Amino acid sequence: MARQRNSMQKLLITETLRRMDHPTAAEVYEQVRQDCPQISLGTVYRNLGSMADEGTVLRLSFTDEPDRFDPQTHEHFHVVCSCCGRIFDTDASIEPALVHRLDRAVERCTGVRVQSRSLLFEGVCAKCQEEGATAEVTVVQGAASAPRSTAQDFVAEVTVAQGAASAPRGTAGGVNGTGRSHSSIEQKSTRRQKGRNHVTHR
């Protein structure tokens, strides 16, 4: 009876995985429990782990990130978007001869006979590229439509925000795109405002 229940749970996990896009075990669990509320997260982890060991699914491991799983076990490569984190599969358009040449190059420089390979590419997906282009257009339009007296301040604020987003996490809150701290920018802005007030009062 227990064996039958385990087989049914494994089948449910497999079917759920096939409908998902490179999910983590926790994501698979959230979907499976909708059809099988009594299943535990540990059961999903164990089944996915054993399936990966058996070779019936692929396990994708990332540094500082949970493993992801792929039901497609034929040889293919993966591309991860550095913005949204989505993972894409390559298709058959990559010529086998190209992979063969890469194997030979690796063998020549290492002396190791290549038997298999796992390649992971990183870039920015089409959707994130489009969203980034849209954001740039919005910034330009906003600066163009702002009053002349505030247009420069508008562009400066956008530059600071973009610099903070691209800075290392430990300094993103305090450094702008040119390496200057927010506090120095605020001080200069305050001095400019005081100068403007002084001229006005005279």
C-alpha positions in Angstrom: 0.0 0.0 0.0 2.8 2.4 0.9 4.7 1.5 -2.2 1.6 2.3 -4.3 1.2 5.6 -2.6 4.8 6.5 -3.2 4.5 5.6 -6.9 1.5 7.8 -7.3 3.2 10.7 -5.6 6.3 10.3 -7.8 4.0 10.2 -10.9 2.3 13.4 -9.8 5.6 15.1 -9.1 6.8 14.1 -12.6 3.7 15.3 -14.4 3.8 18.6 -12.4 7.4 19.2 -13.3 6.7 18.7 -17.0 4.2 21.6 -16.9 6.7 24.0 -15.2 9.7 26.0 -16.4 12.8 24.9 -14.6 11.3 25.1 -11.1 12.8 24.7 -7.7 11.7 21.8 -5.4 9.7 24.3 -3.3 7.9 25.5 -6.4 7.1 22.0 -7.5 5.8 21.3 -4.0 3.5 24.3 -4.1 1.9 23.0 -7.3 1.7 19.4 -6.2 0.0 20.1 -2.9 -2.9 21.6 -4.7 -3.8 18.1 -6.0 -2.3 16.2 -3.1 -2.6 18.3 0.1 -1.1 15.6 2.4 2.2 15.5 0.5 5.2 17.0 2.4 8.0 19.2 1.1 10.5 16.5 2.1 8.8 13.9 -0.1 9.0 16.3 -3.1 12.7 16.9 -2.3 13.5 13.2 -2.0 11.7 12.2 -5.2 13.3 14.9 -7.3 16.7 14.0 -5.9 16.3 10.3 -6.6 14.9 11.2 -10.1 18.0 13.3 -10.8 20.3 10.5 -9.6 18.5 8.1 -11.9 18.9 10.5 -14.8 15.1 10.9 -15.4 15.4 14.6 -14.7 18.2 17.1 -14.9 19.3 18.9 -11.8 20.6 22.5 -12.4 22.8 23.8 -9.6 23.6 27.4 -9.0 25.8 29.2 -6.5 23.8 30.6 -3.6 20.6 29.6 -5.3 18.3 26.5 -4.8 18.6 23.7 -7.4 16.3 23.8 -10.3 15.0 20.8 -12.2 14.4 20.1 -15.9 12.4 17.2 -17.3 14.2 17.4 -20.6 17.1 15.0 -20.3 18.4 15.1 -23.8 21.7 17.0 -24.2 21.0 20.8 -24.4 22.3 23.9 -22.7 20.8 26.6 -20.6 20.7 30.3 -20.6 19.8 32.3 -17.5 18.7 35.9 -17.6 20.8 38.0 -15.2 17.8 40.4 -14.7 14.7 38.3 -14.0 16.4 34.9 -13.4 14.4 33.0 -16.0 16.1 29.9 -17.5 15.9 29.1 -21.2 16.7 25.9 -23.1 18.8 25.9 -26.2 17.4 23.9 -29.1 18.8 21.7 -31.9 20.0 24.7 -33.9 23.4 24.5 -32.2 25.5 22.4 -34.5 27.0 19.2 -33.0 30.2 20.0 -34.8 30.6 23.2 -32.8 30.2 21.2 -29.5 32.7 18.7 -30.8 35.3 21.4 -31.5 34.8 22.7 -28.0 35.4 19.2 -26.6 38.6 18.9 -28.5 39.8 22.3 -27.4 39.1 21.4 -23.8 41.0 18.1 -24.2 44.0 19.8 -25.8 44.4 22.3 -22.9 43.6 20.0 -20.0 44.5 16.5 -21.2 41.1 15.3 -19.9 39.0 13.1 -22.3 35.6 14.8 -22.4 32.7 12.4 -21.9 29.9 14.9 -21.2 29.4 18.6 -20.7 27.1 21.1 -18.9 27.2 24.6 -20.2 25.4 27.6 -18.7 25.2 30.9 -20.5 24.2 34.2 -18.9 22.7 37.3 -20.4 19.6 39.5 -20.6 16.4 38.0 -22.1 14.4 39.7 -24.8 11.6 40.8 -22.4 14.1 42.5 -20.0 15.9 44.1 -22.9 12.5 45.5 -24.0 11.6 46.7 -20.6 15.1 48.3 -20.2 14.6 50.1 -23.5 11.2 51.3 -22.5 12.6 52.7 -19.2 15.3 54.6 -21.1 12.7 56.2 -23.4 10.5 57.1 -20.4 13.5 58.9 -18.8 14.3 60.8 -21.9 10.6 61.8 -22.4 10.4 62.9 -18.8 13.4 65.1 -19.0 12.2 66.6 -22.3 8.8 67.5 -20.9 10.1 68.9 -17.6 10.4 72.7 -17.1 13.9 73.9 -18.1 14.7 74.9 -14.5 14.0 71.3 -13.2 15.1 69.2 -16.2 18.7 68.9 -15.0 17.6 67.9 -11.5 15.4 65.3 -13.0 18.2 63.7 -15.0 20.5 63.9 -12.0 17.9 62.0 -9.9 17.6 59.3 -12.6 21.4 58.9 -12.8 21.7 58.5 -9.1 18.9 55.8 -9.1 20.5 53.9 -12.0 23.9 54.1 -10.3 22.5 52.7 -7.1 20.8 49.8 -8.9 24.0 48.8 -10.7 26.4 49.3 -7.7 27.4 46.4 -5.4 24.7 45.5 -2.9 26.8 46.7 0.0 27.2 50.2 -1.5 24.0 50.6 -3.6 22.3 52.6 -1.0 25.1 55.2 -0.8 26.9 55.6 -4.1 25.6 57.0 -7.4 26.7 56.1 -10.9 29.8 58.4 -10.7 31.1 57.0 -7.4 29.9 60.0 -5.4 27.9 59.5 -2.2 24.2 60.5 -2.0 25.1 62.7 1.0 27.6 64.8 -1.2 24.9 65.2 -3.9 22.4 66.3 -1.3 24.8 68.8 0.2 25.6 70.3 -3.2 21.8 70.4 -4.0 21.2 72.2 -0.7 23.9 74.8 -1.5 22.5 75.4 -4.9 19.0 75.9 -3.4 20.4 78.3 -0.8 22.1 80.2 -3.5 18.9 80.5 -5.5 17.0 81.7 -2.3 19.7 84.3 -1.7 19.4 85.7 -5.2 15.6 85.8 -5.0 15.6 87.7 -1.7 18.0 90.3 -3.0 
